[in-house]
């Protein structure tokens, strides 16, 4: 916070007014946010070699204008009542799927009315991701970002590290290399898959081979592979990675775990072309629940995070200016396909 206070010893503007102006400018530029704590009077005096009365006068003026509030024994804080409605959010998603729409709708609803949101999609393209941040990510109170790339995203953390961390909220996947204190709502991909398969173990026992549909070019994190191999090794399943479902020959005693919606369509088509009974001889588990999966083939078993909860949690992190990292709930929903 001291960084935002500017005092020019040669200016004709009184120093208390310069302190006041610095705080107001920081709020207007969204660098100082509702709930932020001002440095103590002693800290300002020591940093800028000014009299105690000068700082006290600046803080009293901020109180008079109801820009800050004083908490006895704790100090001065930026008022939510005066600045909380000035939130302006830079929201950046990799794509607008049914699942991302759940996040978006819950996020907007939880924020409430009067919040400005600039919403962008980059289609898993790192170049577009970079261009959108460099071109549009200015004068926002928060940057809420989902970072998934087909390729070229190895240095995405460097770009994200250029953003002010007290304004940053990462969604869905944590990025290695992002440093500092920032907020996040994330999936623990390795643990989530391992636990969901463990919950499904009694049903999986009718199969001998587990197949994970994991294309060569995908934005899905390798943590999914780690959880898959760990589960198969511990419970004596044959583990197989399917890179191209169109080349797969469906066999009995096999269960298939699919990540991409387009792969699910092809998997269902190929399974229906066999004489094998779904849920008995062949099993299907799909990532990410949708209303359609509840009815497709009398019900597709899903492994799914709670996307609406992710949106609601992200909104709370923004509204409270929190730096927490919160793991999002994940669950297994058993239906006839297993």
C-alpha positions, 0 to 999 in steps of 0.5 A: 500500500505504501507504494501507492502513496506519492509525496513530492517535496517540491510541490505546492500541494500540502503533503496531507493533500498529496497523501489523500490524493494518492489514495483516491487515485489508487481507488479510481485506478482499481489498484486499491480495493474495498477492504484493503488496509491502509498503512499505519500512521507510523509507517507513513511517517517513517517511509516519507519522513513526514510529521505525524499530524500530516498523516493524521490530517490526510486520514481524517479527511479520508474518513470525513469523505467516508472513503475509509473507516477506522477499526479500533485497534486495527487501523484504517480500511477502504470502505466497501460502501463507497467503492464496492460498486466500482468493481470492473472485472476482466473475465477470460475463458478458454471456451464457452461450453455448457460447463463454462456457461454454468460457471459464468451464470453462477458467477454473475448471479453471485456478484449481484447487480451493478458489476461491470464485466468484460468477457472474452473467449480465446478458444484454447489459443495461447496467441489470442489469450496473450493478445486479449490480456495485452490489449484489454486487461487494463483498469480492472479491479479483478482478472478472473482467468481460466488457462487451458491451451492446446499448445503454446501455453508453456510460458503462460505463467510469465504473462499471468505473473505480469498481472497484479496478484491482488487482482487475480483469480485463477479458475479450474486449473492451477498453473505451475510458475504463477507466483505471489498471493492470488486467489484460485478456485481449482480442480485437483485433477489427479486426486479427483479422478482417483477418488471418483474411480475408487467410489466406482470400484464395486461397479468397475469390478465387472471389467478387466481393462480401463481405457482413458480417451486422452487425445495427443492434442488436448488442454486437459492436465496430465494430473488426470493421467497420473490419477488414472495410472495410480488407480489401475495399478493399485486395483489390478486393472489393465490401463490403456490410453486411447488417443483416437477413438475412431480407430478403437475396436470396442471389446467386452470387459472394457470400460471407457473414460472420455474427456471430450464431448465429441469423443463421447458421440463417437464412443456411443456410436461404436458401442451401439454397433456392437452386440455388447450390453452397455453397463454389463459388458462395456462401461462408459464414464464421461467427464462433466455432467450435462442435462442430456447425459442424464437421459442419453442411453438411459443415463451416462455415468459422469465424473464431474466438478460442480461448475456452478459452485466454482462460479459462486466461489469465484464471486465470493473471492472477488467480493471479499478481495480474498487471496484463498486457494479453494479446491472445488467439489468433485463427484461421481454420478452413477447411471446405467452406462456403468 
